[in-house]
Every structure is written in structure tokens, then in C-alpha cells.
């Protein structure tokens, strides 16, 4: 089994910054793609940013130039640096990863961390 634990959410004023972290633990052989999704009240969950095992990145258009995703493979951790935050960035942010365990490739989700941006 694999666990993803997010941290770093909170309340920030518009224009401010936050850094989210997601640490993976458990029976991990290799983490393939890992990234962040978010869900605002009344809206569908949407992709924010992902990073592949080869460090290729993908961003939602709404966060390009403001957010930066990175990973530390030695720590099985992914980060999301969020700058120039806007009220519309308010959401629960979820970490998600495709992980090779001893026997299979499976998709895992974290429990989410709240990010609130005040105007």
C-alpha cells in the first residue's frame, strides 16, 4: 500500500505565496508521474500540474507562470510552489501519483489540503 500525505496549505492574501508538499510512503518501487489537482466548491476536480519521472512538467493554463512543480526522488516528495496567488486559486489541493509497487502500477490520491486566498 502507498500513502500520500500533503502539507503546506493555509490562508494567504491575494498576491502571496504558499508551498505545498506531498510525501509518498509505503511499498514504493518507482513513482512515475506525480502531481497536483484541485477542487473548488461546486466545481469538478481539475489538474493543476504534474511532473513525470523524467522531470517533464505539465501545467494548467490558469497557473502557468505562477506555479512551479518539482520533485525530490530521494525523498519521494513532490512540491508545488504557488506565487501570485489569486482568490480563484482557493480550493482543496490533492496530490496524486502513479506508483509502481512490487507487483503493479496503481494510482493513488492524498487526502487533500485546503488553500484559501483572500481578496
Secondary structure, 3 states (H helix, E strand, C coil): CEEEEEECCEEEECCCCEEEEEEEEECCCEEEEEEEEEECCCCCCEEEEEECCCCCEEECCCCCCCEEEEEEHHHCEEEEEECCCCHHHCEEEEEEEEEECCCCEEEEECCCEEEEEEC
